[in-house]
Amino acid sequence: MREPGVEDATRRTRLANERTYLAWWRTGLTSLAVGIGIGKLLPEHTSTGSSWPYEVVGAAFSVLGVAFIVTGLQRVRAVEDALDRGIFAPLGERLLFLLVGAGALLGLGVIALIVFA
């Protein structure tokens, strides 16, 4: 028999997992929108002759957006599986490093566009 309150805590955790999954989606969709803005819309409003730097940074934001959406699905499945087995599913260090690295590189890319383009 389960401890009192465990089922309720599990329900809350599953709902929190759903909200987190939606946050992964929101972040992914935002990155896709930023990619369109930088890669397609912004070059039309700049006086520089070359649009390829904007397209590269915009495409990279789009790749990051897809990565967030895919990662969200992987995480929601991992957490649900862990809940079913009664264990914890930590977010991997490698994934954190990759996401932080991608964000930092994209931030530097945006700074470069602002300063040099």
Contacts in CASP RR format, 6 or more apart in sequence:
PFRMAT RR
TARGET T0000
AUTHOR 0000-0000-0000
METHOD contacts of the structure
MODEL  1
MREPGVEDATRRTRLANERTYLAWWRTGLTSLAVGIGIGKLLPEHTSTGS
SWPYEVVGAAFSVLGVAFIVTGLQRVRAVEDALDRGIFAPLGERLLFLLV
GAGALLGLGVIALIVFA
10 83 0 8 1.000
13 79 0 8 1.000
13 83 0 8 1.000
14 80 0 8 1.000
14 83 0 8 1.000
17 76 0 8 1.000
17 79 0 8 1.000
17 80 0 8 1.000
17 83 0 8 1.000
18 76 0 8 1.000
20 72 0 8 1.000
20 75 0 8 1.000
20 76 0 8 1.000
20 79 0 8 1.000
21 72 0 8 1.000
21 73 0 8 1.000
21 75 0 8 1.000
21 76 0 8 1.000
24 68 0 8 1.000
24 69 0 8 1.000
24 71 0 8 1.000
24 72 0 8 1.000
24 73 0 8 1.000
24 75 0 8 1.000
24 76 0 8 1.000
25 68 0 8 1.000
25 69 0 8 1.000
25 72 0 8 1.000
27 65 0 8 1.000
27 68 0 8 1.000
28 64 0 8 1.000
28 65 0 8 1.000
28 66 0 8 1.000
28 67 0 8 1.000
28 68 0 8 1.000
28 69 0 8 1.000
29 65 0 8 1.000
29 69 0 8 1.000
30 65 0 8 1.000
31 61 0 8 1.000
31 62 0 8 1.000
31 64 0 8 1.000
31 65 0 8 1.000
31 68 0 8 1.000
32 61 0 8 1.000
32 62 0 8 1.000
32 65 0 8 1.000
32 66 0 8 1.000
34 58 0 8 1.000
34 61 0 8 1.000
35 57 0 8 1.000
35 58 0 8 1.000
35 59 0 8 1.000
35 60 0 8 1.000
35 61 0 8 1.000
35 62 0 8 1.000
36 58 0 8 1.000
36 62 0 8 1.000
37 58 0 8 1.000
38 54 0 8 1.000
38 57 0 8 1.000
38 58 0 8 1.000
38 61 0 8 1.000
38 110 0 8 1.000
38 113 0 8 1.000
39 51 0 8 1.000
39 54 0 8 1.000
39 55 0 8 1.000
39 57 0 8 1.000
39 58 0 8 1.000
39 59 0 8 1.000
40 55 0 8 1.000
42 54 0 8 1.000
43 51 0 8 1.000
43 54 0 8 1.000
43 55 0 8 1.000
46 54 0 8 1.000
46 117 0 8 1.000
48 117 0 8 1.000
53 112 0 8 1.000
53 113 0 8 1.000
53 116 0 8 1.000
53 117 0 8 1.000
54 113 0 8 1.000
54 117 0 8 1.000
57 106 0 8 1.000
57 109 0 8 1.000
57 110 0 8 1.000
57 113 0 8 1.000
60 102 0 8 1.000
60 105 0 8 1.000
60 106 0 8 1.000
61 106 0 8 1.000
64 102 0 8 1.000
64 103 0 8 1.000
64 106 0 8 1.000
67 99 0 8 1.000
67 102 0 8 1.000
71 95 0 8 1.000
71 99 0 8 1.000
75 89 0 8 1.000
75 91 0 8 1.000
78 89 0 8 1.000
79 89 0 8 1.000
81 89 0 8 1.000
82 88 0 8 1.000
82 89 0 8 1.000
END
